[in-house]
Amino acid sequence: MAEASTKLVLASASPRRRELLARLGIHPQVRPADVDETAIPGEDPAELVLRLARAKATVSASLGETEEGGDTRGEVVLAADTIVALHGTALGKPRDTDDAAAMLRKLSGHTHQVMTGIAVRRGDRELTDLVTTEVTFRELSEREVAWYLATGEPADKAGAYALQGAGAVLVDRVNGSDTNVIGLPLAETVVLLRACGLDPLA
């Protein structure tokens, strides 16, 4: 468990990130950061997720200063942003069912990258990391695409699938961190938290 004297703050309302941290017995304070996630023209997916993770950490830390009278010395803020990239193009959350179907057809039979930018902030100190996992989809039939859409799972997922759910049946192989694909690479997150003076496994 995280040491009692230091508070961990998660700058995200994502239930998946909370569930992943809970696997380690970590139950952070949740303080979501609302930031504009629009990509800057010419910005590649890796640059985008790192920029957004930093922005979320900064906003969440600022909210803490307002909410707690400026005394945030005992907290570490953890922020992350995850994106699916296919051939260098970012795939966000689908707009609707048709958009989700189009994404699944694009991913079918191809290898794509899932990138997560992580930012950990303590006071004026900020550490970041970028984790990339390669995921290869099976060739999907139209029947399989229709079946998966009917589960409702693609609606709020980057790339229109969830490895931790029924979407696992669409995947042929994963090269790298599976928790990264779910939304937060745990091993790399623990390394950053320790570097900021908080050992969540102590």
C-alpha distance (Angstrom), angle and dihedral (degrees) to the residues before:
residue distance angle dihedral
M1 . . .
A2 3.79 . .
E3 3.78 113.6 .
A4 3.80 112.6 -93.4
S5 3.81 95.2 -127.3
T6 3.80 92.8 61.6
K7 3.78 122.9 59.1
L8 3.78 121.5 -148.4
V9 3.79 115.5 -146.2
L10 3.79 121.6 -164.8
A11 3.80 112.1 -150.1
S12 3.81 92.1 -153.5
A13 3.78 139.9 76.6
S14 3.83 90.6 -152.0
P15 3.81 109.9 133.2
R16 3.80 88.7 -157.5
R17 3.81 92.5 60.2
R18 3.80 91.2 47.5
E19 3.81 90.4 49.6
L20 3.80 91.5 50.6
L21 3.81 92.4 50.6
A22 3.79 89.6 46.5
R23 3.82 88.4 60.6
L24 3.80 85.8 68.6
G25 3.80 93.6 44.6
I26 3.81 91.4 -103.6
H27 3.80 117.7 140.0
P28 3.82 107.8 176.5
Q29 3.75 129.6 -170.8
V30 3.80 106.7 -98.7
R31 3.79 115.8 -131.9
P32 3.82 108.6 162.8
A33 3.78 119.0 -151.2
D34 3.79 117.6 -143.5
V35 3.81 108.8 -148.1
D36 3.80 134.7 159.5
E37 3.80 105.1 -100.9
T38 3.80 95.9 -167.9
A39 3.79 112.4 130.7
I40 3.79 118.7 -118.8
P41 3.83 111.8 -118.2
G42 3.80 108.4 -88.5
E43 3.81 93.2 13.7
D44 3.79 113.1 138.2
P45 3.83 121.6 -139.9
A46 3.82 94.5 -102.6
E47 3.80 92.5 52.6
L48 3.81 90.2 45.9
V49 3.81 97.5 54.3
L50 3.80 93.1 45.5
R51 3.81 92.2 48.8
L52 3.79 92.2 48.2
A53 3.81 93.4 47.0
R54 3.80 90.3 52.3
A55 3.80 91.4 46.9
K56 3.81 92.2 50.4
A57 3.81 92.1 49.3
T58 3.80 91.2 50.2
V59 3.80 94.5 47.6
S60 3.80 93.5 46.4
A61 3.81 91.5 48.9
S62 3.81 89.8 50.0
L63 3.80 90.9 50.7
G64 3.78 88.7 52.6
E65 3.79 91.6 53.8
T66 3.79 89.3 53.6
E67 3.79 96.2 43.8
E68 3.80 96.9 44.1
G69 3.76 101.2 39.8
G70 3.78 94.6 -101.7
D71 3.80 96.1 -61.1
T72 3.81 103.7 121.6
R73 3.81 97.0 134.4
G74 3.79 91.7 117.5
E75 3.77 98.1 53.3
V76 3.77 137.1 88.1
V77 3.80 117.2 -159.4
L78 3.80 119.4 -146.8
A79 3.80 119.4 -164.4
A80 3.79 132.1 172.2
D81 3.76 140.9 175.7
T82 3.80 125.2 -164.1
I83 3.78 129.4 -162.9
V84 3.79 137.8 174.9
A85 3.80 115.6 -132.8
L86 3.80 126.6 -168.0
H87 3.82 117.8 -173.5
G88 3.81 89.1 -17.8
T89 3.81 94.8 -51.7
A90 3.79 119.9 116.0
L91 3.80 119.1 -126.4
G92 3.77 112.3 -157.9
K93 3.79 130.0 -178.1
P94 3.82 112.6 -46.4
R95 3.80 117.8 -103.1
D96 3.80 92.7 -141.9
T97 3.81 142.5 -23.7
D98 3.81 93.7 -71.9
D99 3.81 90.5 52.5
A100 3.81 90.8 48.5
A101 3.81 90.5 51.1
A102 3.81 90.6 50.5
M103 3.82 91.0 51.5
L104 3.80 92.9 49.8
R105 3.80 91.0 50.3
K106 3.81 90.0 51.1
L107 3.81 91.8 50.4
S108 3.81 93.5 45.6
G109 3.80 111.4 114.4
H110 3.80 93.3 -2.8
T111 3.80 138.5 103.5
H112 3.78 115.9 -122.0
Q113 3.79 134.9 177.3
V114 3.77 127.8 -116.3
M115 3.79 109.8 -156.9
T116 3.77 127.0 -169.2
G117 3.77 123.7 -172.2
I118 3.82 112.6 -156.1
A119 3.80 125.4 -163.8
V120 3.80 124.5 -175.7
R121 3.78 117.0 -171.3
R122 3.80 130.4 -170.3
G123 3.78 114.6 172.3
D124 3.79 107.2 -51.2
R125 3.80 93.1 -18.9
E126 3.78 119.4 98.0
L127 3.79 128.9 179.3
T128 3.79 124.8 -172.5
D129 3.78 140.1 -172.6
L130 3.78 137.1 -178.0
V131 3.80 119.4 -144.7
T132 3.80 122.3 -168.6
T133 3.80 126.3 -169.0
E134 3.80 125.1 -175.0
V135 3.80 115.7 -137.3
T136 3.80 123.5 -171.9
F137 3.80 120.6 -158.2
R138 3.77 124.9 -149.9
E139 3.79 118.0 -120.4
L140 3.79 101.8 -83.9
S141 3.77 124.7 -147.1
E142 3.79 120.5 -141.6
R143 3.79 87.1 -110.8
E144 3.79 91.0 57.3
V145 3.80 91.9 47.3
A146 3.81 90.2 51.3
W147 3.81 91.1 46.7
Y148 3.79 92.8 52.2
L149 3.79 93.3 46.0
A150 3.82 88.3 53.5
T151 3.82 90.3 59.6
G152 3.81 88.7 66.2
E153 3.78 89.6 -136.4
P154 3.84 98.3 120.0
A155 3.81 94.6 60.5
D156 3.81 100.2 92.8
K157 3.80 101.6 18.6
A158 3.79 127.1 106.0
G159 3.78 106.5 -115.8
A160 3.83 89.1 15.1
Y161 3.82 97.0 -91.9
A162 3.79 141.6 87.0
L163 3.80 120.6 -145.8
Q164 3.80 90.7 -163.0
G165 3.79 91.8 57.1
A166 3.78 138.9 38.7
G167 3.82 88.0 -46.2
A168 3.80 88.7 79.0
V169 3.81 88.5 81.6
L170 3.82 90.0 64.0
V171 3.80 93.4 58.0
D172 3.79 124.0 90.5
R173 3.81 97.3 -174.7
V174 3.78 144.7 -13.9
N175 3.79 122.1 -144.6
G176 3.78 108.9 -163.8
S177 3.79 136.5 1.2
D178 3.80 114.1 2.3
T179 3.81 91.7 -166.3
N180 3.80 87.0 58.2
V181 3.81 89.0 59.8
I182 3.81 89.6 50.8
G183 3.80 90.9 52.6
L184 3.81 113.0 -86.4
P185 3.83 126.8 49.1
L186 3.79 100.3 -138.0
A187 3.81 100.8 -162.7
E188 3.80 94.0 52.6
T189 3.80 91.8 42.4
V190 3.80 91.9 55.5
V191 3.83 90.3 50.5
L192 3.83 91.4 53.9
L193 3.80 93.6 45.6
R194 3.81 90.9 51.5
A195 3.80 90.4 49.2
C196 3.81 87.5 55.8
G197 3.79 91.6 52.2
L198 3.78 100.3 -97.3
D199 3.80 118.3 110.4
P200 3.81 105.5 -168.3
L201 3.80 91.8 -171.5
A202 3.79 96.5 52.5
